[in-house]
Amino acid sequence: MPCNQFGAQEPGTEAEIQEFVRTKYDVSFPMFAKIEVNGPATCELYQYLKESKPGDIAWNFTKFLVDGDGNVVERFEPKVTPEEIEPKIRELLGA
């Protein structure tokens, strides 16, 4: 989900962003539309995530762990690595 609210890293249109990631990173999968994650135009997904685990998103790579029923279990700030989250994912999966 491209967003230009973090260091103006996604200033282009959706088409320009798609072309950039296709040529630079060989992305071939469909991408979500450009969104806002903070402020009055926050998209519905981030409204829900932030209602469940309050606070504005300070930087990209903020992560949310969501269970199979759509409940937000935990929020992780950008410096938390996926490897650090893995035990919580395994616990949630019962693995």
C-alpha positions, 0 to 999 in steps of 0.5 A: 500500500503506497503512502507518501506520508513518510519522508515523501517516499511515494510522491508519484501517481499510482501508475508511476509507483507501479512502473517504478517497482516493476522496473526497479524491483521486478514486481509483477503482483497487483498493488493496492491503491495509494493510501493515507495512514494518518490524518483525516483521510486515513483509509478504513484499514488503518482506521481499524488497526489504529482503533484497536491499537491506538496511535498514529503511525510514526514511520513505515514498517509499523506492523500489526499482528491480526488473528484469523478472525480479524482481531488486532492482537499486537502492534509492533513499531518499525524497528521490530524485525519479522524474526522478533515477531515470529514466536508470537505468530507461531503462538497465535497459530498454535505451532 
